[in-house]
């Protein structure tokens, strides 16, 4: 939990580019508050297998319950413990965010009014590292999203998305290959501009 949440805070600090302390970032960021609850809950799931931690579990689960319910009621952010979210996750907005039964890699970003999860009877999506997911996006189903992909606002994903692909639309369609999304992710640039190769639609 500690390492992943520190990565979340560092990522937010890089994006904010301010002089705020880690504590100020957590207090000011609804996304970090929701992630704190989620990271605690995932740690508790693992801690249940260690008998020497059992005395702590009732109190810690109570804290998780309060934090997660606050994130749901105050911010409408639901990060279910069935989701496996990598370190450096960034939630840039609040409102109608649902993440469940999926796997998300490191240094990904998500915006408001976005749902990621499994279909009723199937497996959930697997999302690579450094994926930017805009607002009003739906990724529901057993899809594979390659590392470095960019999913524009309002996109409804209905199939796999290759690495580095920029996709838009409902249903999602490829717009550009080798799209460099590091700037919008707030990550250090690789020194390569956006590729001009337009994908066949």
C-alpha positions as CSV (number, residue, x, y, z in Angstrom):
1,X,0.0,0.0,0.0
2,X,2.6,2.5,1.1
3,X,4.7,2.3,-2.1
4,X,1.8,2.5,-4.4
5,X,0.2,5.4,-2.6
6,X,3.5,7.3,-2.5
7,X,3.6,6.9,-6.3
8,X,0.0,8.3,-6.5
9,X,1.0,11.3,-4.4
10,X,4.2,11.9,-6.5
11,X,2.2,11.7,-9.7
12,X,-0.2,14.3,-8.4
13,X,2.6,16.5,-7.3
14,X,4.2,16.3,-10.7
15,X,0.9,17.3,-12.4
16,X,0.2,20.1,-9.9
17,X,3.7,21.5,-10.2
18,X,3.2,23.5,-7.0
19,X,5.0,23.9,-3.7
20,X,2.4,22.0,-1.7
21,X,3.4,19.3,0.7
22,X,2.2,15.7,0.4
23,X,-0.2,16.3,3.2
24,X,-1.7,19.4,1.4
25,X,-2.0,17.4,-1.8
26,X,-4.0,14.7,-0.1
27,X,-6.2,17.2,1.7
28,X,-6.9,19.1,-1.5
29,X,-7.3,16.2,-3.9
30,X,-10.5,14.2,-3.9
31,X,-8.8,11.6,-6.2
32,X,-6.0,11.0,-3.7
33,X,-8.5,10.7,-0.9
34,X,-10.4,8.0,-2.8
35,X,-7.1,6.3,-3.7
36,X,-6.0,6.3,0.0
37,X,-9.2,4.4,0.9
38,X,-8.6,2.0,-2.1
39,X,-5.0,1.3,-1.2
40,X,-5.9,0.7,2.4
41,X,-8.6,-1.8,1.4
42,X,-6.3,-3.7,-0.9
43,X,-3.6,-3.8,1.8
44,X,-6.3,-5.2,4.2
45,X,-7.2,-8.0,1.8
46,X,-3.5,-9.1,1.8
47,X,-3.1,-8.5,5.5
48,X,-5.9,-11.0,6.3
49,X,-3.5,-13.8,5.4
50,X,-1.0,-12.7,8.1
51,X,-2.2,-13.8,11.5
52,X,0.0,-11.3,13.4
53,X,-2.0,-8.5,11.8
54,X,-5.4,-9.8,12.8
55,X,-5.7,-7.6,15.9
56,X,-5.4,-4.5,13.7
57,X,-8.0,-5.6,11.1
58,X,-11.3,-4.6,12.8
59,X,-10.1,-1.0,13.3
60,X,-8.5,-0.7,9.9
61,X,-11.6,-2.1,8.1
62,X,-13.6,0.5,10.0
63,X,-11.3,3.2,8.8
64,X,-11.5,1.9,5.2
65,X,-15.3,1.8,5.4
66,X,-15.5,5.5,6.5
67,X,-12.9,6.7,3.9
68,X,-14.5,4.7,1.0
69,X,-18.0,5.8,1.9
70,X,-16.9,9.4,2.1
71,X,-15.3,9.2,-1.4
72,X,-18.5,7.7,-2.7
73,X,-20.9,10.2,-1.1
74,X,-18.8,13.4,-1.3
75,X,-17.1,12.8,-4.7
76,X,-19.1,9.9,-6.3
77,X,-15.8,8.0,-6.9
78,X,-16.1,4.2,-6.6
79,X,-12.8,2.3,-6.7
80,X,-13.9,-1.3,-6.0
81,X,-11.4,-3.6,-4.3
82,X,-12.0,-6.1,-7.2
83,X,-9.9,-3.7,-9.4
84,X,-6.1,-4.1,-9.5
85,X,-4.8,-0.5,-10.0
86,X,-1.1,0.1,-10.5
87,X,0.9,2.8,-8.8
88,X,0.9,6.4,-10.0
89,X,-2.8,6.5,-10.7
90,X,-4.3,9.9,-11.2
91,X,-7.9,10.9,-10.9
92,X,-8.3,14.4,-12.3
93,X,-12.0,15.0,-11.7
94,X,-14.8,13.7,-9.5
95,X,-18.3,12.5,-10.3
96,X,-19.6,9.2,-11.5
97,X,-16.3,7.4,-11.6
98,X,-16.6,3.6,-11.5
99,X,-13.6,1.2,-11.5
100,X,-14.2,-2.5,-10.8
101,X,-13.1,-6.0,-11.9
102,X,-10.2,-4.8,-14.1
103,X,-6.5,-4.5,-14.1
104,X,-4.9,-1.1,-14.7
105,X,-1.1,-0.5,-15.1
106,X,1.2,2.2,-13.7
107,X,0.9,5.9,-14.3
108,X,-2.6,5.9,-15.8
109,X,-5.1,8.8,-15.7
110,X,-8.9,8.8,-15.5
111,X,-11.5,11.6,-15.7
112,X,-15.1,12.0,-14.6
113,X,-18.2,10.2,-15.7
114,X,-16.1,7.1,-16.7
115,X,-16.8,3.5,-16.1
116,X,-14.3,0.7,-16.3
117,X,-15.2,-2.9,-15.5
118,X,-16.4,-6.3,-16.5
119,X,-19.6,-7.2,-18.4
120,X,-22.2,-9.1,-16.4
121,X,-20.8,-12.6,-16.9
122,X,-17.3,-11.9,-18.3
123,X,-13.8,-10.9,-17.4
124,X,-12.8,-7.3,-17.0
125,X,-10.5,-5.1,-19.2
126,X,-6.7,-5.2,-18.9
127,X,-5.2,-1.7,-19.3
128,X,-1.5,-1.2,-19.8
129,X,0.8,1.4,-18.4
130,X,0.6,5.2,-19.2
131,X,-2.9,5.1,-20.6
132,X,-4.9,8.4,-20.6
133,X,-8.7,7.9,-20.3
134,X,-10.8,11.0,-20.9
135,X,-14.2,11.9,-19.4
136,X,-17.4,10.1,-20.3
137,X,-15.5,7.0,-21.4
138,X,-17.0,3.5,-21.2
139,X,-14.7,0.4,-21.0
140,X,-16.9,-2.5,-20.1
141,X,-15.8,-5.9,-21.2
142,X,-12.9,-8.2,-21.7
143,X,-10.8,-5.8,-23.7
144,X,-7.0,-5.2,-23.8
145,X,-5.8,-1.6,-23.9
146,X,-2.1,-1.4,-24.8
147,X,0.4,0.7,-22.9
148,X,0.6,4.4,-24.0
149,X,-2.9,4.4,-25.5
150,X,-5.1,7.5,-25.4
151,X,-8.8,7.2,-25.2
152,X,-10.5,10.5,-25.9
153,X,-13.6,11.9,-24.1
154,X,-16.9,10.3,-24.8
155,X,-15.3,7.2,-26.3
156,X,-17.1,3.8,-25.9
157,X,-14.6,1.0,-26.2
158,X,-15.9,-2.1,-28.0
159,X,-12.7,-3.9,-28.8
160,X,-9.0,-4.1,-28.1
161,X,-6.8,-1.0,-28.5
162,X,-3.1,-1.4,-29.6
163,X,-0.2,0.3,-27.8
164,X,0.2,4.0,-28.4
165,X,-3.1,4.4,-30.3
166,X,-5.3,7.4,-30.0
167,X,-8.9,6.4,-30.2
168,X,-12.1,8.5,-30.4
169,X,-15.8,8.0,-30.9
170,X,-18.7,5.8,-30.2
171,X,-17.8,3.1,-30.9
172,X,-14.1,3.7,-30.5
173,X,-12.1,4.1,-33.7
174,X,-8.4,4.5,-34.2
175,X,-7.3,8.0,-35.1
176,X,-3.5,8.1,-34.8
177,X,-0.8,5.5,-34.2
178,X,2.3,6.2,-31.9
179,X,0.5,9.1,-30.3
180,X,2.8,10.5,-27.5
181,X,0.5,11.1,-24.6
182,X,3.2,11.8,-22.0
183,X,2.5,15.6,-21.9
184,X,-1.2,15.2,-21.0
185,X,-0.3,12.5,-18.5
186,X,2.1,14.9,-16.9
187,X,5.1,12.6,-17.4
188,X,8.5,13.6,-18.6
189,X,8.7,13.7,-22.4
190,X,10.7,11.1,-24.3
191,X,11.9,13.7,-26.8
192,X,9.8,12.4,-29.6
193,X,6.9,14.4,-31.0
194,X,3.5,13.0,-32.0
195,X,3.7,10.7,-35.0
196,X,1.9,11.9,-38.0
197,X,0.9,8.5,-39.2
198,X,-2.9,8.4,-39.4
199,X,-4.5,5.0,-38.7
200,X,-6.8,3.5,-41.2
201,X,-10.4,3.8,-39.9
